[in-house]
Amino acid sequence: MTTAAAAPGPEGKELPLRERKRLRTRRALVETALARYARDGFERTTLDDLTDDVEISKRTFFRYFASKEDVALAPEKEFWTAFLDVLREAELSGPVLGTLHRTLITSLERMEEEWEHRFAESRRLVEKTPALSAQSLQHCAETSDAVLELLSVRLGPLGPLVAHDGGPDGPGMDELRLRIALEITVAAFRCALHAWSTGPAETGRPELIALTGRAFAAVPGSLDLTVRPAGNG
C-alpha cells in the first residue's frame, strides 16, 4: 500500500519537491474540511473557515477545488480515478460483472493507508448531507459514462459473448447490456458503502471489502426475487 511519506511518482520515483508540497496542501485542505464539516456541519462551514484554518487564500483554494462540495468528495473522486486506472490495465475475461467486482476490490486495496480515514469521513457526511449526496450521485453518473466508454473500447462487440438467451438483439443492445451490468455494479457498491458508513465508526477497509462481496453475492437472488400474490401465504 502506498503511503503519503513515500509520495511516489508514475514509475515509483519520488515526486519533485514542488509536487510533494502541492499534494500536502491538497491533503491538508481535505482533512481540514472533513474535520470542520463533521464538527460544525457542512452548511455552517464557510469557505473562509477552511482557508483560514489551512492559512491559504481563496485563490489558492480554487487551484485545488471548485467548491466546498468538491473538497468534501475528494476521497471518493480519488477512488473512482483509481478504479478507472485499474480497469485500464486489468485483464478482462469472464462475466463483466465479475470483472467490475474484482476491479472494485483491487482499487480499494491499492488506495493508500491514510485515504481510508478520509473516505470514511466523507461517506458519513454524504449520508447526512443532501447537497453532498446529490453531487456524489452526479459524479457517479459521470464516472459510469467514463467506465462505459472504456469498456466499450476494450471489449469490442459483445453480442457473441453474451447473447446466449435467444432473446431479441438489435442496435444498441450490447451497450444496453453493458450499462445494466455497470449500473448493477454501482448499486451493489453503494449498498456496501451505505452499510459501511452507517455502521460502527471503527470499521475499516476489510469490512468494506467484505460488505462489497456480500452485496455482489446478493445480485443473482435479487434478480430472481418474486412476490407471491396476496392471500397465498
C-alpha positions as CSV (number, residue, x, y, z in Angstrom):
1,M,0.0,0.0,0.0
2,T,1.4,3.4,-0.9
3,T,1.9,5.8,2.0
4,A,1.9,9.6,2.0
5,A,5.5,9.8,3.1
6,A,6.8,8.0,0.0
7,A,5.0,10.2,-2.4
8,P,5.9,8.0,-5.4
9,G,5.7,9.2,-9.0
10,P,4.4,7.4,-12.1
11,E,7.3,4.8,-12.1
12,G,7.9,4.5,-8.4
13,K,10.2,7.6,-8.3
14,E,9.9,10.2,-5.7
15,L,7.9,13.2,-6.8
16,P,9.6,16.6,-7.2
17,L,9.6,18.9,-4.1
18,R,7.0,21.2,-5.7
19,E,4.6,18.4,-6.4
20,R,5.0,17.0,-2.9
21,K,4.2,20.4,-1.5
22,R,1.1,20.7,-3.7
23,L,-0.1,17.2,-2.6
24,R,0.5,18.2,1.1
25,T,-1.5,21.4,0.7
26,R,-4.3,19.5,-1.1
27,R,-4.4,16.8,1.6
28,A,-4.4,19.4,4.4
29,L,-7.4,21.1,2.8
30,V,-9.3,17.8,2.5
31,E,-8.6,16.7,6.1
32,T,-9.3,20.2,7.5
33,A,-12.6,20.4,5.6
34,L,-13.8,17.0,6.6
35,A,-13.0,17.6,10.3
36,R,-14.7,21.1,10.2
37,Y,-17.7,19.7,8.4
38,A,-18.1,16.9,10.9
39,R,-17.7,19.3,13.8
40,D,-19.7,22.3,12.7
41,G,-21.8,21.0,9.9
42,F,-21.4,21.3,6.2
43,E,-23.9,24.1,5.7
44,R,-22.5,26.2,8.6
45,T,-18.9,25.9,7.5
46,T,-17.8,28.8,5.1
47,L,-15.0,28.9,2.6
48,D,-13.3,31.5,4.8
49,D,-13.3,29.0,7.7
50,L,-11.4,26.5,5.6
51,T,-8.9,28.9,4.1
52,D,-8.2,30.4,7.5
53,D,-7.7,27.0,9.1
54,V,-5.2,26.0,6.4
55,E,-3.7,29.5,6.1
56,I,-4.2,29.9,2.4
57,S,-6.0,32.4,0.2
58,K,-9.2,31.7,-1.6
59,R,-7.3,32.0,-4.9
60,T,-5.1,29.1,-3.7
61,F,-8.1,27.1,-2.6
62,F,-9.6,27.3,-6.1
63,R,-6.4,26.0,-7.6
64,Y,-7.3,22.7,-6.0
65,F,-11.1,22.5,-5.7
66,A,-14.1,24.1,-7.3
67,S,-16.3,24.3,-4.3
68,K,-17.0,23.2,-0.7
69,E,-18.7,20.1,-2.1
70,D,-15.7,19.3,-4.3
71,V,-13.3,19.2,-1.4
72,A,-15.7,17.1,0.7
73,L,-16.0,14.5,-2.1
74,A,-12.2,14.4,-2.8
75,P,-11.6,10.9,-1.3
76,E,-14.5,9.5,-3.4
77,K,-13.2,11.1,-6.6
78,E,-9.7,9.8,-5.8
79,F,-11.1,6.3,-5.5
80,W,-13.0,6.4,-8.8
81,T,-9.9,7.8,-10.6
82,A,-8.0,4.8,-9.2
83,F,-10.8,2.5,-10.4
84,L,-10.5,3.7,-13.9
85,D,-6.7,3.3,-13.8
86,V,-7.1,-0.3,-12.6
87,L,-9.7,-1.1,-15.2
88,R,-7.4,0.2,-18.0
89,E,-4.7,-2.3,-17.0
90,A,-7.0,-5.2,-15.9
91,E,-7.1,-8.5,-17.8
92,L,-10.7,-8.7,-19.0
93,S,-12.1,-12.2,-19.0
94,G,-15.3,-13.9,-17.9
95,P,-18.5,-12.2,-16.8
96,V,-18.3,-8.4,-16.9
97,L,-20.0,-8.2,-13.5
98,G,-17.2,-10.3,-12.0
99,T,-14.6,-8.2,-13.7
100,L,-16.1,-5.0,-12.3
101,H,-16.3,-6.5,-8.8
102,R,-12.6,-7.5,-8.9
103,T,-11.7,-4.1,-10.1
104,L,-13.5,-2.5,-7.2
105,I,-11.6,-4.7,-4.7
106,T,-8.3,-4.2,-6.4
107,S,-8.8,-0.4,-6.3
108,L,-9.7,-0.5,-2.6
109,E,-6.6,-2.5,-1.8
110,R,-4.4,-0.1,-3.7
111,M,-5.5,3.1,-2.0
112,E,-3.0,4.5,0.5
113,E,-3.5,3.8,4.2
114,E,-4.4,7.4,5.1
115,W,-7.1,7.6,2.4
116,E,-9.3,5.1,4.3
117,H,-10.0,7.5,7.1
118,R,-10.7,10.4,4.8
119,F,-13.0,8.3,2.7
120,A,-14.9,7.1,5.8
121,E,-15.4,10.7,7.0
122,S,-16.5,11.8,3.5
123,R,-19.1,9.0,3.2
124,R,-20.5,9.7,6.7
125,L,-21.0,13.3,5.5
126,V,-22.6,12.2,2.3
127,E,-25.1,10.1,4.2
128,K,-26.5,13.1,6.1
129,T,-26.0,16.0,3.7
130,P,-28.4,16.2,0.8
131,A,-26.2,18.6,-1.2
132,L,-23.2,16.2,-1.0
133,S,-25.4,13.2,-1.8
134,A,-26.6,14.9,-4.9
135,Q,-23.1,15.8,-6.1
136,S,-21.9,12.3,-5.2
137,L,-24.6,10.8,-7.4
138,Q,-23.7,13.2,-10.2
139,H,-20.1,12.3,-10.1
140,C,-21.0,8.6,-10.0
141,A,-23.1,9.1,-13.2
142,E,-20.1,10.8,-14.9
143,T,-17.8,8.1,-13.8
144,S,-20.2,5.4,-15.1
145,D,-20.1,7.1,-18.5
146,A,-16.3,7.0,-18.5
147,V,-16.3,3.4,-17.5
148,L,-18.8,2.5,-20.2
149,E,-16.7,4.3,-22.8
150,L,-13.5,2.5,-21.6
151,L,-15.2,-0.9,-21.6
152,S,-16.8,-0.4,-25.0
153,V,-13.4,0.2,-26.5
154,R,-11.6,-2.6,-24.6
155,L,-14.3,-5.3,-25.0
156,G,-15.3,-4.6,-28.6
157,P,-18.5,-6.2,-29.9
158,L,-20.3,-8.1,-27.1
159,G,-23.0,-9.9,-28.9
160,P,-21.2,-13.2,-29.5
161,L,-20.0,-13.2,-25.8
162,V,-23.3,-12.6,-24.1
163,A,-26.2,-13.2,-26.4
164,H,-26.9,-16.8,-25.3
165,D,-30.6,-16.5,-24.3
166,G,-32.0,-16.3,-27.8
167,G,-33.6,-13.0,-26.9
168,P,-34.1,-10.2,-29.5
169,D,-31.0,-8.4,-30.4
170,G,-30.8,-5.1,-32.2
171,P,-28.9,-1.8,-32.5
172,G,-27.6,-0.7,-29.1
173,M,-28.4,-4.0,-27.3
174,D,-24.7,-4.6,-26.5
175,E,-24.3,-1.2,-24.9
176,L,-27.6,-1.7,-23.0
177,R,-26.4,-5.0,-21.5
178,L,-23.1,-3.4,-20.6
179,R,-24.7,-0.4,-19.0
180,I,-27.1,-2.6,-17.0
181,A,-24.1,-4.6,-15.7
182,L,-22.4,-1.4,-14.8
183,E,-25.5,0.0,-13.0
184,I,-25.8,-3.2,-11.0
185,T,-22.1,-2.8,-10.0
186,V,-22.7,0.7,-8.9
187,A,-25.9,-0.2,-7.0
188,A,-24.1,-3.1,-5.2
189,F,-21.2,-0.9,-4.2
190,R,-23.4,1.9,-3.0
191,C,-25.3,-0.6,-0.8
192,A,-22.0,-1.7,0.7
193,L,-20.9,1.9,1.2
194,H,-24.2,2.7,3.0
195,A,-23.8,-0.3,5.3
196,W,-20.2,0.6,6.0
197,S,-20.6,4.3,6.6
198,T,-23.6,4.0,8.8
199,G,-22.2,1.1,10.9
200,P,-19.7,1.3,13.7
201,A,-17.1,4.1,13.4
202,E,-14.2,1.7,13.9
203,T,-14.9,-0.4,10.8
204,G,-12.2,-0.2,8.2
205,R,-11.3,-1.3,4.7
206,P,-11.5,-5.1,5.3
207,E,-15.1,-4.6,6.4
208,L,-15.9,-2.5,3.3
209,I,-14.4,-5.2,1.1
210,A,-16.4,-7.9,2.9
211,L,-19.7,-5.8,2.5
212,T,-18.9,-5.3,-1.2
213,G,-18.6,-9.1,-1.6
214,R,-21.8,-9.6,0.2
215,A,-23.7,-7.1,-2.0
216,F,-22.4,-8.8,-5.2
217,A,-23.3,-12.2,-3.8
218,A,-26.9,-10.9,-3.4
219,V,-27.3,-9.8,-7.0
220,P,-28.4,-13.2,-8.5
221,G,-31.0,-13.7,-5.8
222,S,-32.3,-10.1,-6.2
223,L,-32.8,-10.7,-10.0
224,D,-34.8,-13.8,-9.2
225,L,-36.8,-12.3,-6.3
226,T,-40.5,-12.8,-6.7
227,V,-43.6,-11.5,-4.9
228,R,-46.3,-14.0,-4.0
229,P,-49.9,-12.7,-4.6
230,A,-51.7,-11.6,-1.6
231,G,-53.6,-14.3,0.2
232,N,-51.3,-17.1,-1.0
233,G,-49.2,-17.1,2.2
